[in-house]
């Protein structure tokens, strides 16, 4: 009887140890599973947070570009393009390489037109080559003075150029007005480009 009791005790003890081992394995599996789920969740959260970081930063840059197009302290389209370009840090890439190259070309053309349109405006309003050169020189000299320099510089430059050419004050004023109209057209073009890039960033969300 004591031997049977001892054997039974040993068997029960072994059974308890086996159950404890199984429970330990199960708890370990659950712990590893929960840890993997937590890591996966945190990775997804970080990726989502970074995606919104690039979206918000891109929109801020384009808004700055829009303000720069109205008050030309900053080159609007290049800044807006930077806001478009950094969207490629998102996963997956929202834009194709072809799309980005096309917009890079549009930005370059807009910069050239921003220089040429005031000159065209001066010619369109009856200005001579003196007015055109005056518009160009006025722009270059006043560009460093900020937004008012960019607005007033081409106007005064064209006016002075026409006066040097012997035009009367009325014709000189008309040519200077042409340079100002050209400036407004250039600003409108830059605004359209910046708003288009803002649209593409928003629809890519």
Order of alpha helices (4+ residues) and beta strands (2+ residues): alpha-alpha-alpha-alpha-alpha-alpha
